C-alpha cells in the first residue's frame, strides 16, 4: 500500500508546487489564494498560503518610524522593508517544505515585475519546488470597484476601517505597484508555467501546464466566482429508516418527512431570493427526490450526491453494527474520516466523488442541494474550511434549511428550522446511541432562525 501523504495523487513520487500570485491590488488574489488552499486541503493535499503583506507589516513596525508609508517610491528604508518582507515570505515557504515532503504552497503577493518573478522562480527551483505563476489581470473598472467594496466588508486587513479609508488605501497601493507592473505574456514569460485570468475569469491564458495537479488547479480556478452569492443546503425529510435508527438504504419519507417536504416549498418562497435562477439538485435516492417533489424549479439528479455507501452494514442500526462487527465499529470511531465500510465507502471516498459537485457549485450562483448527512458534512467542510478529522462529527439536523452566504474571505451561515419534529441521527463517538451532541464545536456555525416566527432562536 502507498504511504504517500495524499493517495489520490500517489502516481507522483514528490509534488512540490508553489503558486505565486501576480497582479495589482483589488484583483482577487487573496480570495483566489484562500480558495485554492481550501480546495486542495479538502482533497487531502497538504497546502499552506503565505501572505506577503503580513510579513511586510511586521517589518514596517520594526524598522519604519510611526506614520511612515511603506509604499513610497525612492525611499531606501521603505524599499528595504519591502525586500525583507519578500525574503521573509519565501523563507517561510521553504521552511514549510522542510516539514512537509510534498504539497502546495501559495505565495500571496503582488510580484508585479519580471525581476521579482525570476528571483522567486530561481530560489524555488534550487529547492526542487515547481513554480506556477497565477496572474489576476483586471482592467474592468466595474469589477474592480465591486471587489474593493467586498474587500472593505470582509477582509480582515480592513475590518476596523471605513469605506473611505479602504478605497484610498487600495488606490495608493495600486498606483505604487502599477509603476512597476509588467503583466505576464508568452513573449516575455514563455519559459514559465503560468495561468493568467483576464477580468476575473472572463478569459484565461494557460502556458506550460505539465502535471496532473497543475491541471487540477487550472480547472478549479476556471470555475471560481469572485462575487458574493448564495448556496442552499438541506437534508432530505425524515425517512422511515431514520425512525428505525437504520443507516443507508433507499427508504421513503416518514409522515413528518412529507410535512417537511411541503413546508420546504414555503421556506424557499420566503427565504430564497432571485428564484427565476434557482436550481434544485438531489441524489438518486427516493428520500431526496420526494423532499424536492413540491418544488417547481429545474431539477438535476446526481449519483455523486448519494449517501455514503455503508456496504455490508447497510440497513443496520448502530447497535446491530456494534454487536456484529465490534472491531469495525471501533475502527470507524477511531478514524471516521478514513474508515471504509466493508464493501462500502469512507468519508475520503465521498470527497473524491464530490469533487465534480464542488466544481459545479463554484460555477453556480443560486442552487438548493437536497442530499444526505455524510454528503452535507463534506460539502459544509469545504465551504467552511473544517478539518478532515472533524468533518464527520459535524451535526447536520433534519428539517433545516441551511443558507451559505459565500463571500470573498469567509462564508456566513444561517440555519432556518422548519419547526417540524424529527428524530436525531447523530451518533456521538464511543456510543451506538443516537441523539444530538452537547458539544457546541460540532454544531454548524451561524444563527438559527425559526421558520414559523422569522425570529432568531
MIMAR-282997 format. One record per residue: residue in one letter; x, y, z of N, C-alpha, C in turn. Coordinates in steps of 0.2 Angstrom, whole numbers, padded with zeros to 4 digits, always signed. Example, Ala and Ser with C-alpha at 12.3 -4.5 7.8 and 13.67 -1.06 7.14 Angstrom:
! MIMAR-282997
A+0066-0028+0039+0062-0022+0039+0066-0016+0039S+0064-0011+0035+0068-0005+0036+0064+0000+0039
This chain:
! MIMAR-282997
X+0004-0006+0000+0000+0000+0000+0004+0006+0000X+0002+0011-0004+0006+0018-0004+0006+0021+0002X+0012+0024+0004+0012+0028+0010+0012+0036+0009X+0010+0037+0002+0010+0044+0000+0005+0048+0004X+0007+0054+0006+0003+0058+0011-0004+0060+0008X-0005+0060+0001-0011+0061-0002-0012+0056-0008X-0015+0050-0006-0016+0044-0011-0018+0046-0018X-0023+0050-0018-0026+0051-0025-0021+0054-0030X-0015+0057-0027-0010+0059-0032-0004+0055-0031X-0005+0048-0029+0001+0044-0027+0005+0042-0033X+0003+0044-0039+0007+0042-0045+0013+0046-0046X+0013+0052-0042+0019+0056-0041+0023+0055-0035X+0030+0054-0036+0034+0052-0030+0035+0058-0026X+0035+0064-0028+0036+0070-0024+0032+0076-0028X+0027+0079-0025+0024+0085-0028+0026+0091-0023X+0029+0096-0026+0031+0102-0023+0030+0108-0028X+0024+0111-0026+0022+0116-0031+0021+0123-0027X+0024+0128-0029+0022+0135-0026+0018+0139-0031X+0012+0141-0030+0008+0145-0034+0010+0152-0032X+0013+0156-0036+0015+0163-0035+0010+0167-0038X+0006+0171-0034+0001+0176-0036+0005+0182-0039X+0001+0185-0044+0004+0191-0048-0002+0195-0049X-0001+0202-0048-0007+0207-0050-0007+0212-0045X-0011+0217-0048-0012+0223-0044-0017+0222-0038X-0017+0227-0033-0022+0226-0028-0029+0226-0030X-0034+0223-0026-0041+0223-0028-0042+0219-0034X-0038+0214-0036-0039+0210-0042-0041+0202-0039X-0043+0201-0033-0045+0195-0031-0039+0190-0029X-0033+0192-0028-0028+0187-0027-0028+0184-0021X-0030+0187-0015-0030+0184-0009-0036+0179-0009X-0042+0181-0012-0048+0177-0012-0046+0170-0016X-0043+0171-0022-0041+0165-0026-0036+0161-0022X-0031+0164-0018-0026+0160-0014-0030+0156-0009X-0034+0159-0005-0038+0156+0000-0042+0150-0003X-0045+0151-0008-0050+0146-0011-0046+0140-0014X-0040+0141-0017-0035+0136-0019-0033+0132-0013X-0031+0135-0007-0029+0132-0001-0035+0128+0002X-0041+0130+0002-0047+0127+0004-0048+0120+0000X-0048+0121-0006-0049+0116-0011-0044+0110-0011X-0038+0112-0011-0033+0107-0011-0033+0103-0004X-0033+0107+0002-0034+0104+0008-0039+0099+0009X-0045+0101+0006-0051+0097+0006-0050+0090+0002X-0045+0090-0003-0043+0084-0007-0038+0081-0003X-0036+0083+0003-0030+0079+0007-0023+0081+0004X-0023+0086+0000-0016+0088-0002-0014+0093+0003X-0008+0092+0006-0005+0097+0011-0004+0104+0008X-0007+0109+0010-0007+0116+0007-0006+0121+0012X-0003+0126+0011-0002+0132+0015-0001+0138+0011X-0004+0144+0013-0004+0150+0010+0000+0155+0014X+0004+0159+0011+0008+0164+0014+0007+0171+0011X+0005+0175+0015+0003+0182+0013+0008+0187+0014X+0011+0190+0009+0017+0194+0010+0015+0200+0014X+0009+0203+0013+0008+0209+0017+0009+0208+0025X+0007+0202+0027+0008+0201+0034+0015+0202+0036X+0020+0199+0032+0027+0200+0034+0029+0207+0033X+0027+0210+0028+0028+0217+0027+0026+0222+0033X+0020+0220+0035+0018+0224+0041+0022+0224+0047X+0024+0217+0048+0029+0216+0054+0035+0220+0053X+0038+0219+0047+0045+0223+0046+0044+0230+0047X+0038+0233+0044+0037+0240+0044+0037+0242+0052X+0033+0239+0056+0033+0240+0063+0039+0240+0066X+0044+0236+0064+0051+0236+0067+0055+0241+0065X+0055+0243+0058+0060+0247+0055+0058+0254+0053X+0052+0255+0052+0050+0262+0050+0047+0266+0056X+0048+0272+0056+0045+0277+0061+0037+0277+0060X+0034+0278+0066+0027+0278+0066+0024+0283+0061X+0019+0281+0057+0017+0286+0052+0020+0285+0045X+0025+0282+0044+0029+0281+0038+0025+0277+0033X+0026+0278+0027+0022+0274+0022+0027+0269+0018X+0026+0263+0019+0030+0258+0015+0029+0258+0008X+0024+0261+0005+0023+0261-0002+0025+0268-0005X+0031+0270-0003+0034+0276-0005+0040+0275-0010X+0039+0277-0016+0045+0276-0021+0051+0280-0019X+0057+0278-0021+0063+0281-0019+0065+0282-0012X+0062+0278-0008+0063+0279-0001+0067+0272+0001X+0073+0273+0003+0078+0267+0004+0075+0263+0010X+0073+0266+0015+0071+0262+0021+0065+0258+0019X+0060+0261+0016+0054+0258+0013+0055+0252+0009X+0060+0253+0004+0062+0248-0001+0065+0242+0003X+0069+0244+0008+0072+0239+0012+0067+0234+0016X+0062+0238+0018+0056+0234+0022+0053+0229+0017X+0052+0232+0011+0048+0228+0006+0053+0222+0004X+0059+0223+0003+0064+0217+0001+0064+0212+0007X+0065+0214+0013+0065+0210+0019+0058+0206+0019X+0053+0209+0018+0046+0205+0018+0046+0200+0013X+0049+0201+0007+0049+0196+0002+0053+0191+0004X+0059+0192+0007+0064+0187+0009+0060+0183+0015X+0057+0186+0019+0053+0183+0025+0048+0178+0022X+0044+0180+0017+0039+0176+0014+0042+0170+0011X+0047+0170+0007+0050+0165+0003+0053+0160+0008X+0057+0163+0014+0060+0159+0019+0054+0154+0022X+0049+0157+0024+0043+0154+0027+0041+0148+0023X+0040+0149+0016+0038+0144+0012+0043+0138+0012X+0050+0140+0011+0055+0135+0011+0055+0131+0018X+0054+0134+0023+0054+0131+0030+0048+0126+0030X+0042+0128+0027+0037+0124+0027+0038+0117+0023X+0042+0118+0018+0044+0112+0014+0049+0107+0018X+0053+0110+0023+0057+0106+0027+0053+0101+0032X+0046+0103+0033+0042+0100+0037+0037+0095+0033X+0036+0097+0027+0032+0093+0023+0036+0090+0016X+0036+0084+0016+0040+0081+0010+0037+0084+0003X+0030+0085+0003+0027+0087-0003+0021+0091-0001X+0018+0094-0006+0012+0098-0005+0013+0105-0009X+0008+0109-0008+0007+0115-0012+0007+0121-0007X+0012+0126-0009+0012+0132-0005+0009+0138-0010X+0007+0143-0007+0004+0149-0011+0007+0155-0009X+0011+0159-0013+0014+0165-0011+0009+0170-0013X+0006+0173-0009+0001+0178-0010+0004+0185-0009X+0005+0188-0015+0008+0195-0015+0007+0198-0022X+0010+0204-0023+0009+0207-0030+0014+0204-0035X+0020+0204-0033+0025+0201-0038+0024+0204-0045X+0024+0210-0046+0022+0213-0052+0028+0214-0057X+0034+0213-0055+0040+0214-0060+0043+0208-0062X+0045+0207-0068+0049+0201-0071+0055+0200-0066X+0058+0205-0064+0064+0204-0060+0062+0200-0054X+0057+0202-0050+0055+0199-0044+0053+0192-0046X+0049+0191-0051+0047+0184-0053+0052+0179-0054X+0057+0182-0058+0063+0177-0060+0067+0175-0053X+0068+0180-0049+0071+0179-0042+0067+0173-0039X+0061+0174-0038+0057+0169-0034+0057+0162-0038X+0057+0162-0044+0057+0156-0048+0064+0152-0047X+0070+0156-0047+0076+0153-0046+0077+0150-0039X+0075+0154-0034+0076+0152-0027+0072+0145-0027X+0066+0145-0029+0061+0139-0028+0064+0133-0032X+0067+0134-0038+0070+0129-0042+0076+0126-0038X+0080+0130-0035+0085+0127-0031+0083+0122-0026X+0077+0123-0024+0075+0119-0018+0070+0114-0021X+0070+0112-0027+0066+0107-0031+0058+0109-0030X+0057+0115-0030+0050+0117-0030+0047+0120-0037X+0042+0117-0040+0039+0119-0046+0036+0126-0045X+0037+0131-0049+0033+0137-0048+0028+0138-0054X+0022+0139-0051+0016+0141-0056+0014+0148-0054X+0015+0152-0059+0013+0159-0058+0005+0160-0060X+0002+0163-0055-0005+0164-0057-0007+0172-0056X-0008+0175-0062-0009+0182-0063-0017+0183-0063X-0019+0188-0059-0026+0190-0060-0025+0197-0063X-0027+0198-0069-0026+0204-0073-0033+0207-0074X-0035+0213-0072-0042+0216-0072-0041+0223-0074X-0044+0225-0079-0045+0232-0081-0052+0234-0082X-0057+0230-0080-0064+0231-0080-0065+0235-0073X-0067+0242-0074-0067+0246-0068-0073+0244-0064X-0079+0242-0067-0084+0240-0063-0083+0234-0058X-0079+0229-0061-0077+0223-0057-0072+0225-0051X-0067+0229-0053-0063+0232-0048-0066+0235-0042X-0071+0240-0044-0074+0243-0038-0079+0238-0034X-0082+0233-0037-0086+0228-0034-0081+0224-0029X-0075+0223-0031-0070+0219-0027-0068+0224-0021X-0067+0230-0023-0065+0235-0017-0070+0235-0012X-0076+0235-0014-0082+0235-0009-0082+0229-0005X-0081+0223-0008-0081+0217-0005-0075+0216+0000X-0069+0219-0002-0063+0219+0002-0065+0223+0009X-0068+0229+0008-0070+0233+0013-0074+0229+0018X-0079+0225+0016-0084+0222+0020-0081+0216+0024X-0076+0212+0020-0075+0206+0023-0067+0204+0024X-0063+0209+0022-0056+0207+0023-0054+0209+0030X-0050+0204+0033-0048+0206+0040-0043+0212+0040X-0039+0213+0035-0035+0219+0035-0039+0226+0035X-0045+0226+0033-0049+0232+0033-0055+0231+0038X-0055+0227+0043-0060+0225+0047-0063+0231+0051X-0058+0235+0053-0060+0241+0058-0059+0248+0054X-0059+0247+0047-0058+0253+0043-0064+0256+0040X-0065+0262+0038-0070+0265+0035-0070+0263+0027X-0075+0264+0024-0075+0263+0016-0070+0268+0013X-0071+0274+0016-0066+0279+0013-0059+0277+0013X-0057+0275+0019-0050+0273+0021-0048+0267+0016X-0052+0262+0015-0051+0256+0011-0050+0258+0004X-0054+0262+0001-0054+0265-0006-0048+0268-0007X-0046+0273-0002-0040+0277-0003-0034+0273-0002X-0034+0268+0002-0028+0264+0003-0026+0260-0003X-0032+0257-0005-0031+0252-0011-0029+0256-0017X-0031+0262-0018-0029+0266-0024-0022+0268-0023X-0019+0270-0017-0012+0271-0016-0008+0265-0018X-0010+0259-0015-0006+0253-0017-0006+0252-0024X-0012+0253-0027-0012+0251-0035-0008+0256-0038X-0007+0262-0037-0003+0267-0040+0004+0265-0039X+0006+0263-0033+0013+0261-0032+0015+0255-0036X+0011+0249-0036+0013+0243-0040+0012+0244-0047X+0007+0249-0049+0006+0250-0056+0013+0253-0060X+0017+0257-0056+0023+0260-0058+0028+0255-0060X+0027+0249-0058+0032+0243-0059+0029+0237-0062X+0023+0238-0064+0019+0232-0066+0021+0230-0073X+0023+0223-0074+0024+0220-0081+0020+0214-0081X+0014+0215-0084+0010+0209-0085+0013+0203-0088X+0011+0197-0087+0014+0191-0090+0011+0190-0097X+0015+0188-0101+0013+0186-0108+0018+0181-0111X+0016+0177-0116+0020+0172-0119+0027+0174-0121X+0027+0180-0124+0033+0183-0127+0038+0184-0122X+0037+0187-0116+0042+0188-0111+0043+0183-0106X+0037+0179-0105+0037+0174-0100+0036+0167-0102X+0037+0165-0108+0035+0159-0111+0039+0153-0108X+0044+0154-0105+0048+0149-0102+0045+0146-0095X+0040+0150-0092+0037+0149-0086+0030+0145-0087X+0029+0141-0081+0022+0139-0081+0018+0144-0078X+0012+0147-0081+0008+0152-0078+0001+0151-0081X-0003+0154-0076-0010+0154-0078-0012+0162-0077X-0015+0165-0082-0017+0172-0082-0025+0172-0083X-0028+0175-0078-0035+0176-0078-0036+0183-0080X-0040+0184-0085-0042+0191-0088-0049+0193-0085X-0049+0198-0082-0056+0201-0079-0059+0196-0075X-0056+0193-0070-0059+0188-0066-0062+0182-0069X-0058+0179-0073-0060+0173-0077-0065+0174-0083X-0065+0180-0085-0069+0181-0092-0065+0177-0097X-0059+0178-0097-0054+0174-0101-0048+0171-0097X-0045+0166-0100-0040+0163-0096-0034+0161-0101X-0028+0162-0100-0022+0160-0104-0018+0155-0099X-0016+0150-0103-0013+0145-0099-0006+0143-0103X-0001+0143-0099+0006+0141-0103+0010+0136-0099X+0012+0131-0102+0016+0126-0100+0013+0122-0094X+0007+0121-0093+0004+0116-0088+0006+0109-0090X+0010+0106-0085+0013+0099-0087+0012+0094-0082X+0008+0095-0077+0007+0089-0072-0001+0089-0071X-0003+0083-0068-0010+0082-0066-0012+0087-0061X-0008+0088-0056-0010+0093-0050-0011+0100-0053X-0006+0102-0057-0006+0109-0060-0013+0109-0064X-0015+0104-0068-0021+0105-0072-0027+0105-0067X-0027+0102-0061-0032+0102-0057-0033+0109-0054X-0027+0112-0053-0028+0119-0050-0031+0124-0056X-0028+0123-0062-0031+0127-0068-0039+0126-0068X-0041+0120-0068-0048+0118-0069-0052+0121-0063X-0049+0121-0057-0053+0124-0051-0053+0132-0052X-0048+0135-0054-0048+0142-0054-0053+0144-0060X-0053+0141-0065-0058+0142-0071-0065+0143-0068X-0066+0139-0063-0073+0138-0061-0075+0143-0055X-0070+0147-0053-0071+0151-0047-0076+0157-0049X-0080+0159-0044-0084+0165-0044-0081+0170-0038X-0080+0176-0040-0077+0180-0035-0082+0184-0032X-0088+0185-0035-0093+0189-0032-0097+0186-0027X-0100+0189-0022-0104+0186-0017-0110+0182-0020X-0112+0177-0017-0118+0173-0019-0120+0168-0014X-0126+0164-0015-0129+0160-0010-0129+0153-0013X-0127+0148-0008-0129+0141-0009-0133+0139-0003X-0138+0135-0005-0143+0132+0000-0143+0125+0001X-0143+0123+0007-0142+0115+0008-0147+0113+0013X-0149+0107+0011-0154+0103+0016-0153+0096+0016X-0154+0093+0021-0155+0085+0021-0162+0084+0019X-0163+0078+0016-0170+0075+0015-0174+0076+0021X-0181+0075+0020-0185+0075+0026-0184+0068+0030X-0186+0068+0036-0186+0062+0040-0188+0056+0036X-0184+0050+0036-0186+0044+0032-0189+0039+0037X-0191+0033+0034-0193+0028+0038-0187+0024+0041X-0182+0024+0038-0176+0022+0041-0173+0026+0047X-0174+0032+0046-0172+0037+0051-0176+0035+0058X-0183+0034+0057-0187+0032+0063-0185+0026+0066X-0182+0021+0062-0180+0014+0064-0172+0014+0067X-0169+0020+0066-0162+0020+0068-0157+0017+0063X-0160+0015+0057-0155+0012+0052-0152+0016+0048X-0146+0014+0045-0142+0018+0041-0142+0016+0034X-0141+0020+0029-0141+0018+0022-0148+0017+0019X-0148+0013+0014-0155+0011+0011-0158+0016+0007X-0164+0015+0004-0167+0019+0000-0175+0020+0002X-0175+0022+0008-0182+0022+0011-0186+0028+0009X-0193+0027+0010-0197+0033+0008-0197+0038+0014X-0200+0043+0013-0201+0048+0019-0206+0046+0024X-0205+0048+0030-0210+0047+0035-0215+0052+0034X-0221+0051+0038-0226+0056+0038-0223+0063+0040X-0219+0064+0045-0216+0070+0046-0211+0073+0041X-0208+0068+0037-0203+0069+0032-0207+0073+0026X-0213+0070+0025-0218+0073+0020-0220+0080+0022X-0221+0081+0028-0223+0088+0031-0217+0093+0029X-0211+0090+0030-0205+0095+0029-0205+0096+0021X-0206+0091+0017-0206+0092+0010-0211+0098+0008X-0217+0098+0011-0222+0103+0009-0220+0110+0012X-0217+0109+0018-0215+0116+0022-0209+0119+0018X-0205+0114+0015-0199+0117+0012-0201+0122+0006X-0206+0120+0003-0209+0124-0003-0210+0131+0000X-0213+0132+0005-0215+0139+0008-0208+0142+0011X-0204+0138+0013-0197+0141+0016-0193+0144+0010X-0193+0140+0004-0190+0143-0002-0193+0149-0004X-0200+0149-0004-0203+0155-0006-0202+0161-0002X-0201+0160+0005-0200+0165+0010-0193+0168+0010X-0188+0163+0009-0181+0165+0011-0176+0165+0005X-0178+0162-0001-0173+0162-0006-0175+0167-0012X-0171+0172-0012-0172+0177-0017-0170+0175-0024X-0172+0179-0029-0170+0178-0036-0171+0171-0039X-0178+0169-0038-0180+0162-0039-0180+0160-0046X-0180+0165-0050-0180+0163-0058-0174+0159-0060X-0168+0160-0056-0162+0157-0057-0161+0151-0053X-0165+0149-0049-0164+0144-0044-0164+0137-0047X-0159+0133-0045-0159+0126-0047-0159+0121-0041X-0162+0115-0042-0163+0111-0036-0159+0104-0038X-0154+0102-0034-0150+0096-0035-0152+0091-0030X-0153+0085-0032-0154+0080-0027-0150+0074-0029X-0150+0069-0024-0147+0062-0026-0151+0058-0030X-0149+0052-0031-0154+0047-0035-0158+0043-0030X-0158+0045-0024-0162+0041-0019-0169+0044-0018X-0173+0040-0016-0180+0042-0016-0182+0048-0011X-0178+0047-0005-0180+0052+0000-0178+0059-0001X-0173+0060-0006-0171+0067-0008-0176+0069-0013X-0178+0065-0018-0182+0067-0023-0189+0068-0021X-0191+0064-0016-0198+0066-0013-0198+0072-0009X-0192+0074-0006-0192+0080-0002-0192+0086-0007X-0190+0085-0013-0190+0091-0018-0196+0091-0022X-0201+0086-0021-0206+0085-0026-0211+0091-0026X-0211+0095-0021-0216+0101-0021-0213+0107-0024X-0206+0107-0026-0203+0112-0028-0203+0113-0036X-0206+0118-0038-0207+0119-0046-0201+0123-0049X-0195+0120-0048-0189+0123-0051-0185+0118-0055X-0181+0120-0060-0177+0115-0063-0173+0110-0058X-0173+0104-0060-0170+0099-0055-0165+0095-0059X-0160+0093-0055-0154+0090-0058-0153+0084-0053X-0152+0078-0055-0151+0072-0051-0144+0070-0052X-0140+0069-0046-0133+0067-0046-0132+0061-0042X-0129+0056-0045-0127+0050-0042-0121+0052-0037X-0117+0057-0038-0112+0059-0033-0115+0061-0027X-0121+0063-0027-0124+0066-0020-0127+0060-0016X-0127+0054-0018-0130+0049-0014-0126+0048-0008X-0130+0045-0003-0127+0045+0004-0121+0040+0004X-0116+0041+0009-0111+0037+0010-0113+0029+0010X-0110+0025+0006-0112+0018+0005-0109+0014+0011X-0114+0011+0015-0112+0008+0021-0110+0001+0020X-0110-0002+0013-0108-0008+0012-0112-0014+0016X-0108-0018+0019-0111-0024+0022-0115-0022+0028X-0114-0015+0031-0118-0013+0036-0125-0009+0034X-0126-0009+0028-0132-0005+0025-0138-0008+0028X-0143-0004+0030-0149-0007+0033-0149-0009+0040X-0143-0008+0044-0142-0010+0051-0142-0004+0055X-0144-0005+0061-0144+0000+0066-0136+0000+0069X-0135+0006+0073-0128+0006+0076-0127+0001+0081X-0133-0001+0085-0132-0006+0090-0131-0013+0086X-0134-0014+0081-0133-0020+0077-0125-0021+0074X-0123-0015+0072-0116-0015+0069-0111-0016+0075X-0112-0013+0081-0108-0014+0087-0108-0021+0089X-0114-0025+0088-0114-0032+0090-0111-0036+0085X-0112-0035+0079-0110-0040+0074-0103-0038+0071X-0101-0032+0071-0094-0030+0069-0091-0026+0074X-0089-0028+0080-0086-0024+0085-0080-0020+0083X-0076-0024+0080-0069-0021+0078-0070-0016+0073X-0075-0017+0068-0076-0011+0063-0079-0005+0066X-0084-0007+0071-0087-0001+0075-0082+0003+0078X-0077+0000+0081-0072+0004+0085-0067+0007+0080X-0065+0004+0074-0061+0007+0070-0064+0013+0066X-0070+0013+0065-0074+0019+0062-0074+0025+0067X-0075+0023+0074-0075+0028+0079-0068+0031+0079X-0063+0027+0079-0056+0029+0079-0053+0034+0074X-0056+0032+0068-0054+0036+0062-0060+0037+0057X-0065+0041+0059-0071+0041+0055-0070+0043+0048X-0065+0048+0047-0064+0051+0040-0061+0045+0036X-0056+0042+0038-0053+0037+0034-0056+0030+0033X-0060+0028+0038-0063+0021+0039-0068+0020+0033X-0067+0014+0030-0071+0012+0024-0075+0006+0026X-0082+0007+0026-0086+0001+0027-0084-0005+0023X-0084-0011+0025-0083-0017+0021-0088-0017+0015X-0085-0017+0009-0089-0017+0003-0092-0010+0002X-0090-0005+0006-0093+0002+0005-0088+0007+0004X-0090+0013+0008-0086+0019+0007-0083+0022+0013X-0079+0027+0013-0076+0031+0018-0078+0038+0017X-0077+0043+0021-0078+0050+0020-0073+0052+0015X-0067+0049+0015-0062+0051+0010-0065+0049+0003X-0068+0044+0002-0071+0042-0004-0076+0046-0006X-0081+0048-0002-0086+0053-0003-0083+0060-0006X-0078+0062-0003-0075+0068-0005-0072+0067-0012X-0069+0062-0014-0067+0061-0021-0073+0061-0026X-0078+0058-0024-0084+0058-0029-0087+0065-0029X-0087+0069-0024-0090+0075-0024-0086+0081-0027X-0080+0079-0029-0076+0085-0032-0080+0088-0038X-0083+0084-0043-0087+0087-0048-0092+0092-0046X-0095+0090-0040-0101+0094-0037-0098+0100-0035X-0092+0100-0032-0089+0106-0029-0087+0111-0035X-0085+0108-0040-0083+0112-0046-0089+0116-0049X-0095+0112-0049-0101+0115-0052-0104+0120-0047X-0103+0119-0040-0106+0124-0036-0102+0130-0036X-0095+0130-0037-0091+0136-0038-0093+0140-0044X-0096+0136-0049-0098+0140-0055-0105+0142-0055X-0109+0141-0050-0116+0142-0050-0117+0148-0045X-0123+0151-0045-0125+0156-0041-0131+0155-0036X-0135+0151-0038-0141+0150-0034-0144+0143-0034X-0141+0139-0030-0143+0132-0030-0145+0129-0023X-0150+0125-0023-0153+0122-0017-0151+0114-0018X-0146+0112-0014-0144+0105-0014-0148+0101-0008X-0152+0096-0010-0155+0092-0005-0152+0085-0006X-0149+0083+0000-0145+0077+0000-0144+0074+0007X-0139+0071+0009-0139+0067+0014-0134+0069+0020X-0134+0066+0026-0130+0068+0031-0122+0068+0030X-0120+0063+0028-0112+0062+0027-0110+0067+0021X-0114+0067+0016-0113+0071+0010-0113+0079+0012X-0118+0081+0015-0118+0088+0018-0112+0089+0022X-0110+0085+0026-0104+0086+0031-0098+0088+0026X-0097+0084+0021-0092+0085+0016-0092+0092+0013X-0098+0093+0010-0099+0100+0007-0098+0106+0012X-0101+0105+0018-0100+0110+0023-0093+0111+0025X-0089+0106+0025-0082+0106+0027-0078+0110+0022X-0080+0109+0015-0077+0113+0010-0078+0120+0011X-0084+0122+0011-0086+0129+0011-0083+0133+0018X-0083+0129+0023-0081+0132+0030-0074+0130+0032X-0071+0127+0028-0064+0125+0029-0063+0121+0036X-0067+0116+0037-0067+0112+0043-0062+0106+0042X-0058+0105+0047-0053+0100+0046-0056+0093+0045X-0052+0089+0041-0055+0082+0039-0057+0078+0045X-0053+0078+0050-0054+0074+0056-0060+0076+0060X-0062+0082+0059-0068+0085+0062-0075+0084+0058X-0074+0084+0052-0080+0085+0047-0085+0079+0048X-0083+0073+0049-0088+0068+0050-0092+0068+0057X-0090+0072+0061-0093+0073+0068-0097+0079+0068X-0098+0083+0062-0102+0089+0062-0110+0086+0063X-0114+0090+0067-0121+0089+0067-0125+0093+0062X-0128+0089+0058-0132+0092+0052-0139+0089+0053X-0143+0093+0057-0150+0091+0059-0155+0090+0053X-0160+0086+0054-0165+0086+0049-0170+0092+0049X-0173+0093+0044-0179+0098+0044-0176+0105+0045X-0170+0106+0042-0167+0113+0042-0164+0115+0036X-0166+0121+0034-0163+0124+0028-0157+0128+0029X-0151+0127+0026-0145+0130+0028-0143+0135+0022X-0142+0141+0024-0140+0146+0019-0133+0148+0020X-0129+0147+0015-0122+0148+0014-0121+0155+0010X-0119+0160+0013-0118+0167+0010-0110+0167+0009X-0109+0165+0002-0102+0165+0000-0099+0171-0001X-0094+0173+0003-0090+0180+0002-0083+0178+0000X-0079+0184-0001-0073+0183-0004-0068+0180+0002X-0069+0182+0008-0064+0180+0013-0068+0175+0018X-0074+0174+0018-0077+0170+0023-0084+0167+0020X-0087+0163+0024-0094+0161+0022-0099+0162+0028X-0104+0165+0027-0109+0167+0033-0114+0161+0033X-0116+0158+0038-0120+0153+0039-0127+0155+0042X-0132+0153+0040-0139+0154+0043-0143+0148+0043X-0145+0145+0048-0149+0139+0049-0157+0141+0050X-0161+0139+0045-0168+0140+0046-0172+0134+0048X-0175+0133+0054-0178+0127+0056-0185+0127+0054X-0187+0121+0051-0194+0121+0049-0199+0120+0054X-0197+0119+0061-0201+0118+0066-0206+0112+0065X-0203+0107+0062-0207+0101+0062-0202+0095+0065X-0205+0092+0070-0200+0087+0074-0198+0082+0069X-0192+0080+0071-0188+0074+0068-0184+0071+0073X-0182+0064+0072-0178+0061+0076-0171+0064+0075X-0166+0062+0079-0159+0064+0078-0156+0058+0075X-0151+0059+0070-0147+0053+0068-0140+0054+0070X-0139+0059+0074-0132+0060+0076-0129+0055+0081X-0124+0052+0080-0121+0047+0084-0114+0050+0087X-0114+0050+0094-0108+0053+0097-0102+0047+0097X-0096+0049+0097-0091+0044+0097-0091+0040+0103X-0090+0034+0103-0090+0029+0108-0096+0026+0111X-0102+0028+0107-0108+0025+0109-0112+0023+0102X-0117+0019+0103-0121+0017+0097-0128+0020+0098X-0129+0024+0103-0135+0028+0104-0135+0034+0100X-0141+0036+0097-0142+0042+0093-0145+0048+0098X-0143+0054+0096-0145+0059+0100-0141+0065+0099X-0144+0071+0099-0140+0077+0097-0134+0078+0102X-0128+0081+0099-0122+0082+0103-0123+0088+0108X-0120+0088+0113-0120+0094+0118-0113+0098+0117X-0109+0096+0112-0103+0099+0111-0104+0104+0105X-0104+0111+0107-0105+0116+0103-0101+0117+0097X-0095+0114+0098-0090+0114+0092-0092+0110+0086X-0096+0105+0088-0099+0101+0082-0105+0103+0079X-0108+0108+0081-0114+0111+0078-0112+0116+0072X-0116+0117+0068-0115+0121+0062-0114+0129+0065X-0110+0132+0061-0109+0140+0063-0115+0144+0061X-0115+0150+0064-0121+0154+0062-0127+0154+0066X-0131+0159+0064-0138+0160+0068-0143+0155+0066X-0148+0154+0071-0153+0149+0069-0160+0153+0069X-0164+0152+0064-0170+0156+0063-0176+0151+0063X-0181+0153+0066-0187+0149+0066-0191+0151+0060X-0193+0146+0056-0197+0147+0050-0204+0150+0052X-0206+0148+0058-0213+0150+0060-0214+0157+0062X-0208+0159+0065-0209+0166+0068-0204+0171+0064X-0199+0168+0061-0194+0173+0057-0189+0176+0062X-0190+0174+0069-0185+0176+0074-0179+0172+0075X-0174+0175+0077-0168+0171+0079-0169+0167+0085X-0167+0161+0085-0169+0156+0091-0163+0157+0096
